[in-house]
Amino acid sequence: MAVVTAPDADILCTDLVRIFKVQSGSGPGVEVQALQGLNLRVEAGELVAVVGASGSGKSTLLSILSSLDQPTAGVAWVAGHDLLTMKEKERVAFRRRSVGFVWQQTSRNLLPYLSASENVAATLAIAGAAKGAGARRARVTELLDLLEVSHCADRRPAEMSGGEQQRVAIAVGIANSPRVLLADEPTGELDDTTSAHVLEAMRSVNRELGVTTLIVTHDPAVSEHVARTVQIRDGRTSTEVLRSTRLDEHGAEHHVAEEYAVLDRVGRLQLPDEFVAALELRERVRLALEPDHVGVWPGQQSPPPLIERAKRDETPRTTEEPS
């Protein structure tokens, strides 16, 4: 029997499929494919946002990655655990020690009758981390300071603002020193300013502790706070946006965002919606293989002849400044 070794990536999904059967009246039911061969790789220490509209499959993906649900087919690894073969004992240990969670609803993150300090301490006790009362107190103080909510140490959730609750929730999520932190719409109930503070807190945790962080959201504004954004559409990863800072010849910094279509193992990709709409692409398109790229034209339109394309590509494009 072949030995399966864990991948280097902290999160790896390959050809992930999830099919639900929805009952319809007294009939046999209808199958719904929430994930249709999704591929995703997140390296150790990365901070990644997964965005998508309602029904795109992002919530199903997070349920699988958190081991709350199981895929119908494919490969899924998180923090060195094979999610398809885990037994119940390993599943419990996985949730306690390998991953942390931050949910949209505060009621899922914090116990309402415990203070911020007590919520973090309870997580440490359950995970078996920071042995001894003194070590636990030190760890609680360290985490609340890191998330800048030490002033909430003795407050219960009802006595905190929404932003404070979510930052305490992040402290609870990383209390067990997980390899991976999973966040489901962590800013969904917050205003823009508070959302930015919470996202910056997650960036700080990622930077200071190196915990691999995956944020699942429908809010495109989250993308501005991460270096890599993965778009999910119709149960597949469709595009990625990579952000970086570059220096020009004068030493000035420029923030650059580059969008890439995701190509799966059989050569399929999804064109961005705005590209499809702008060129009125539908049903089928015409393709042309160039020396360094692929040309795509509407199906009812023929690509320009090869000679014309060659002349066009050789002609330098210049932009004149107004005098």
N, C-alpha and C positions, 0 to 999 in steps of 0.2 A: 504494500500500500504506500502510495507516494506521500511524503511529508510536506504539508503546506506551511510555508513560512510567511510571517507577517510582512507586509510591504514597508518600505521606508517612510512613506507618507503617513501622517496622522489620520487622514480621512481619505479613503479610496472607494469610489463606487464605479463599477464597470457593468454596462448594459443592465442597469437596474430597472426591474419591472414590478409594478404593484397593480394588481387587478382586484377590484371590489365587485361583489355581486349585490346589486340593488334590487330589492323585491318590488315587483309592480303588480299590485292587486293579487289575484289568485294564480297568476301565471308563474312560470319557472324563474322569473327574475332576469335582470339585464346586467351584463358585465360592463364595468366602467374601468378603463385603463387610466389610472392616475399618474403612473410613471411608465414611459414607453421607451426604455433603453437608455436611461440617463447615465451620463459619465461625469465624474467629478473627482479631482485630486487636489488635496490641500496639504501642503508640506508642513513639517513641524515648525511652529513659531509664526505661521502666517495669520493674518487678520483678513478675513474674506466676508463679503456680504453676498448673500444669495437673494435676488429680487425677482418678483414675478407678480402678475395679476392674480386675482382670486380665481381659483380653479386651475392654476398652472402646474400644481404638483409640489410646491415648495413646503407646504405643511406636512404632506405625506412623507417627503424626504426627511424632514426633521424628526418625525415620529419614528422612522426607521433608524436614523442615526442615534437616537436616544434609547433605542431598544424597546420602545413602547409598542412598536409594530414590527412585523416581519415582511420582507419583500417576497413576491411571488417567484421571482427568478433573478439571476444576476449575482454580482459579487459586492459585498459591503464590509469594509473593515474600518474600525474606529479605535484609535489608541492601542493598536496591536491585537484587537479582538475581532474574530470573525463572527459577524452578527448573524450569519445564517446557520451556524453550527453551535452557538452558545447554548449550554444547558442552563437551567434555572439558577443553580448556585453561582455559576460564573456571571450570569446576568445581574444578580444582586450585587456581587462584588464590583462589577463594571459600573453600575450606577453610583455606588458608594465612593469609589476611589479613582476611577479612570476618567470620568466626565463630570462636569458641573453644568448646572442648568440655570437659565434666567428666563422666566416666562413673562408674557405680557400682563397677566393678571397678578396683582400683588398677593391675592389669597393663595396662589400656588407657590409663591416664593417665601413668604414669611408667615409664621404662626402669630395670629393677632393678639394672643394673650402673653406673648414674650416680648421683652425689649430687644433692641437691635443687638446688644451684646449677647443676650441669651439665645437669640436665633442663631448667631454665628457659633456660639459655644455648643449648642445642641447638635449642629452639623458635625463639629469636630468630634463630639462624643460618639455619634452614630458611626462615623467613618473610622473610629479608633485612632485618630490622629492627635498629635500634641498630648502625649501621656502626662497625666498629673494636672491638678488644678492650676498650679503656677504657670506651667507651659501653655495651657489653654488660655489663661488670661492674657499672657504676652502675645499669643497669636491673634486673639480677638482685637487687642489694641493695635497691633501692626496692620491688620486688614482694614479696620475702620479709619485709621490714619491714611492709609494708601488711597482709600476711596473718598477721603475728605468728609467723612460723616461721623467723626469722633464725638461731635456735639450731640449726636443722636443716641449715644451709647445706652442711656437709661430710658429712652422713649419707646413706646409701643408704636406699631405701624400707623394707627389712627392719629397719632400725635406728630406724624411726619408729613412733609409734602410729597407729591408724587415722585419728584426727582430724587428726594432723599430715600424714599422707599426702594427705588430701583437701584440706587448705589449700594444700599445695604444688601439688596438681593444679589448684587454682583459679589459682594464680600462673602455672602453665604455660598454662592456658586463656586468660588475658588478656595473656600476654607479647607477642603480636603486635598489641596494641591493637585488638581486634575491635570492630565495631559491636554485635554480638550474641553473648551467651554462652548456650550451651545446656547444661543439666545434666540427666542422666538418673539418677534415684534417687540423688543424691549422698550421702544419709544412709542408704541401704538396709542397709549393713553396720555401722552405728554404734549405740551405745546412746543413750538419750534425751538425756543431758547433753552428750555429744560432738556429737550431731546439732545441738543448739541452738547450740553454738559454731560449727560449720561454717556453719549458716544465717545466723548473725549476721555471719560473715566475708563471705558473699555479699552481704548487705545493705550492708556497709561498702564493698565494691567497687562496688556499684551506686550508692551515694550519692557516694562520692569521685570515681569515674571517669566516672559517667554511662553505663556500658555497659548496654544493654538486656539483661535477663536473664530467661530462661524456664526454670523448674524443672518437670520432669515427674516425678510421684511417685504412689504409691498411698497414701502416709502422710498422713492428714488433719491431723496435727499441724504439718506444714509450713505450712499455711494461716495459722497464728498469727504467722508471721514475714513475711508479705507483705500488701500493701494490697489485692491483687486475686487471687481464686482462681477458676479456670474449671474446672467439672466436666464431664467427658466421659462420656457414657453411650450405649452402642450406636452408636458411631461418629459421634456428633454432640455439639456443645457443648450442654449441657442447662441449667445454671444458673451464675450468677456470684455470688460474695460479695465485696462491697466493704467495706473496713474504713477507718474514719477516727476521728480524735480531735476531740471537740467540747467546748466550754466551756459550762457551765450559767450561770444568772443570778448564781451566787455565785463564778464564776471557777474552779470545780473542773473537772478534765478527766474526760471519760467516753469510753471506747472503744466505738465503735458498729460492729456488723456487720450489713449489710443484704443479704438474698438476693434475687436477681432471676432470673426465668426468661428464657432466651434465645429471642427470637422471630426466626425466619428470614424470608427474603424472601417466602415464600408464606403466612406467618402461622402456621406450626407452632411449637409449644413443647412441652417435656417438663415435666410436673409433678413436683416432688420425690417420691421414694419414700415419705417419711413422710406426705405429704399423701394420696397414693393409698391407702396402707394405712389411715390414720385414717378416711377416709370410705368405704372399701371400693369405690373406683372401679374399674370394669372394663368392657371392651368399648366402651361409649359413655357420654357424660355429657350432661346438659342444660345449656344456656347461656342467660344472660339479659344483655342489654346495658343497663347502668345509665348515668346521666349521666357518671360518672367512673370506672367500673370494669366488669369483666365478672364475673357470678356463675356459679359452676360447682356443679352438684348431681349426685348419683348418678343414673344413667339411669332407675332404677326409682322415683325420687322426683321429684315436681313442685316447681318453685320456688314460693315463696310468691307470692300475688297482688301486683300492682304497688302497690295501695293499702297493703297491709300492709307491704311493703318500704319505701315512702315514710315511713310512720309510724315504723317501726323506726329508719330512718336519721335522722329528725328528733329522736328521743328521746335526750337527752344521757345518756352513760354516766358514772356516778360511782362512786367507790370509797370506802367509809367506813372510816376507821381505827378499830380496836377501842378502846373507851374503857377 
